[in-house]
């Protein structure tokens, strides 16, 4: 069973519908104490890093998510959910994240006068082969909506990048923790393939 973390800042129904369309059992989880009942979890997210972390901390999710990860079970962060996996975010002032992937989340500053936020379809460049990206071709488009981007301390955590007036990190993985900056649930067949891959992923921690 895949749990979708409901802390008040994510597209829960879209993610659940996509997983069920693929034939996977998925359930929205609104109780941090129930998290360990799931085989793997997805942390979605839209909005501000600071506000999202305040919600996670206040509702008791942060500690439970860290405990879940410590068991070796897989976690996938989507969009803001990926950013929350990192040590710190600078949106509206410095704020501690979940600290599951070493690194920072900083403002997107594209060259060439490109607008921020980065909204729309953009293609992915795979850097490192990984089970999450199995069957996904190079330079396939995914759907992005973001104003900040992740900067891992360890470049080996970077699985794929994207270009928007400069390169930024689009997919990361470290042990049993992974993240996608785009919205796979809105990214048509390739996004569904990534979710399908996550549902079958057995990481070695």
C-alpha positions as CSV (number, residue, x, y, z in Angstrom):
1,X,0.0,0.0,0.0
2,X,1.3,3.5,-1.0
3,X,0.5,6.3,1.5
4,X,0.1,9.9,0.3
5,X,1.0,12.3,3.1
6,X,-1.9,14.8,3.7
7,X,-0.5,17.8,5.6
8,X,-2.6,20.4,3.8
9,X,-0.3,21.3,0.9
10,X,-0.5,18.9,-2.0
11,X,-2.4,17.6,-5.0
12,X,-3.5,14.5,-3.2
13,X,-6.4,13.4,-5.4
14,X,-4.4,13.7,-8.6
15,X,-1.6,11.5,-7.2
16,X,-4.0,9.0,-5.8
17,X,-5.9,8.8,-9.1
18,X,-2.7,8.3,-11.1
19,X,-1.6,5.5,-8.9
20,X,-4.9,3.7,-8.9
21,X,-5.1,4.1,-12.7
22,X,-1.8,2.1,-12.8
23,X,-3.4,-0.6,-10.6
24,X,-1.6,0.3,-7.3
25,X,-3.3,0.5,-3.9
26,X,-3.0,4.0,-2.7
27,X,-4.5,5.9,0.2
28,X,-4.3,9.4,1.6
29,X,-2.9,9.4,5.1
30,X,-3.9,12.2,7.4
31,X,-2.5,10.8,10.6
32,X,1.3,10.8,11.2
33,X,1.0,7.9,13.6
34,X,-0.5,5.7,10.9
35,X,2.5,6.2,8.5
36,X,4.3,3.0,9.4
37,X,1.4,0.9,8.2
38,X,2.4,1.8,4.6
39,X,5.0,0.0,2.4
40,X,6.1,3.3,0.8
41,X,5.0,6.9,0.9
42,X,4.7,10.0,-1.4
43,X,5.2,13.5,0.0
44,X,3.4,15.9,-2.4
45,X,3.6,19.6,-2.1
46,X,2.6,23.0,-3.6
47,X,3.3,26.5,-2.2
48,X,6.0,27.8,0.1
49,X,8.9,25.8,1.7
50,X,8.5,27.7,5.0
51,X,4.8,27.3,5.3
52,X,4.9,23.6,4.3
53,X,7.6,22.8,6.9
54,X,5.7,24.7,9.6
55,X,2.7,22.5,8.8
56,X,4.8,19.3,8.9
57,X,6.4,20.3,12.2
58,X,3.2,21.5,13.8
59,X,1.2,18.4,12.9
60,X,3.9,15.9,13.9
61,X,4.7,14.7,10.4
62,X,8.4,15.6,10.4
63,X,9.5,13.2,13.1
64,X,7.3,10.4,11.7
65,X,8.6,10.8,8.1
66,X,12.2,10.6,9.4
67,X,11.3,7.5,11.4
68,X,9.6,6.0,8.3
69,X,12.8,6.6,6.2
70,X,14.9,5.1,8.9
71,X,13.1,1.7,8.4
72,X,14.4,1.6,4.8
73,X,11.0,2.0,3.2
74,X,10.9,4.1,0.0
75,X,9.8,7.8,0.0
76,X,9.2,10.0,-3.1
77,X,8.9,13.7,-2.8
78,X,7.0,15.5,-5.6
79,X,7.6,19.2,-6.5
80,X,7.7,21.1,-3.2
81,X,7.8,17.7,-1.6
82,X,11.1,17.1,-3.2
83,X,12.4,20.4,-1.9
84,X,11.3,19.6,1.7
85,X,13.6,16.6,1.7
86,X,16.7,18.9,1.8
87,X,18.5,20.4,4.8
88,X,17.4,24.0,4.3
89,X,15.3,26.3,2.1
90,X,15.7,30.0,1.6
91,X,12.1,30.9,0.6
92,X,10.8,33.8,2.8
93,X,14.0,33.4,4.9
94,X,16.1,30.4,5.9
95,X,14.2,27.4,7.2
96,X,15.2,23.9,8.2
97,X,13.8,21.1,6.0
98,X,13.5,17.4,6.7
99,X,17.3,16.9,6.3
100,X,16.9,13.6,4.4
101,X,19.1,14.7,1.5
102,X,22.1,17.0,2.3
103,X,21.8,20.3,0.4
104,X,19.9,23.5,0.0
105,X,16.9,24.9,-1.9
106,X,17.6,28.2,-3.5
107,X,15.8,30.6,-5.8
108,X,15.6,29.8,-9.5
109,X,17.5,32.5,-11.4
110,X,17.3,31.7,-15.2
111,X,19.3,33.6,-17.7
112,X,17.9,35.2,-20.9
113,X,15.0,37.0,-19.2
114,X,13.0,33.8,-18.7
115,X,10.1,34.2,-16.3
116,X,9.9,32.8,-12.8
117,X,8.1,30.7,-11.8
118,X,9.1,28.1,-14.4
119,X,5.7,26.8,-15.5
120,X,5.1,24.2,-18.3
121,X,6.6,21.4,-20.2
122,X,10.3,20.9,-20.3
123,X,12.6,17.9,-21.2
124,X,14.6,15.8,-18.9
125,X,18.2,14.8,-19.3
126,X,19.1,11.6,-17.4
127,X,22.5,11.7,-15.8
128,X,22.6,8.4,-13.9
129,X,20.6,5.2,-14.7
130,X,18.2,4.4,-11.9
131,X,15.2,2.1,-11.4
132,X,13.0,5.2,-11.0
133,X,13.8,6.3,-14.5
134,X,13.6,2.8,-16.1
135,X,11.9,2.9,-19.5
136,X,11.9,6.7,-19.7
137,X,13.6,8.0,-22.8
138,X,16.1,10.9,-22.9
139,X,14.7,14.4,-23.5
140,X,11.1,13.5,-22.7
141,X,8.9,16.4,-21.5
142,X,7.6,16.6,-17.9
143,X,5.3,19.2,-16.4
144,X,7.0,21.7,-14.0
145,X,5.7,24.5,-11.7
146,X,8.4,26.0,-9.4
147,X,10.3,29.1,-8.4
148,X,13.1,27.4,-6.4
149,X,15.4,24.5,-7.1
150,X,17.4,21.9,-5.2
151,X,21.2,22.0,-4.9
152,X,22.5,18.7,-3.4
153,X,25.8,18.7,-1.6
154,X,26.6,15.4,-3.1
155,X,26.3,15.4,-6.9
156,X,25.9,11.6,-6.9
157,X,22.4,12.1,-5.7
158,X,21.5,13.8,-9.0
159,X,19.7,11.4,-11.4
160,X,18.4,13.9,-14.0
161,X,18.5,17.6,-14.8
162,X,16.5,20.1,-16.9
163,X,17.4,23.4,-18.6
164,X,15.6,26.6,-18.1
165,X,18.0,29.5,-18.7
166,X,20.5,27.2,-17.0
167,X,20.7,23.7,-15.7
168,X,18.8,22.7,-12.5
169,X,18.2,19.4,-10.7
170,X,15.0,17.6,-11.7
171,X,15.3,14.1,-10.1
172,X,17.3,13.0,-7.0
173,X,17.8,9.9,-5.0
174,X,19.8,9.0,-1.9
175,X,19.3,5.6,-0.5
176,X,15.5,5.0,-0.1
177,X,14.7,8.7,-0.5
178,X,13.9,10.2,-3.9
179,X,12.4,13.3,-5.4
180,X,11.0,14.7,-8.6
181,X,10.8,18.5,-9.2
182,X,8.1,18.0,-11.8
183,X,4.6,16.7,-11.3
184,X,4.6,13.0,-12.6
185,X,0.9,12.8,-12.0
186,X,0.4,15.5,-14.6
187,X,3.1,14.4,-17.0
188,X,1.2,11.9,-19.1
189,X,2.8,8.5,-20.0
190,X,6.3,9.3,-18.8
191,X,5.1,10.6,-15.5
192,X,3.0,7.6,-15.0
193,X,5.9,5.4,-15.8
194,X,8.0,7.1,-13.0
195,X,5.1,6.5,-10.5
196,X,4.9,2.9,-11.6
197,X,8.6,2.5,-11.2
198,X,8.4,4.0,-7.7
199,X,5.7,1.5,-6.8
200,X,8.0,-1.3,-7.6
201,X,11.3,0.2,-6.4
202,X,13.2,-1.8,-3.8
203,X,16.1,0.5,-2.8
204,X,19.3,-0.8,-1.1
205,X,19.9,1.5,1.8
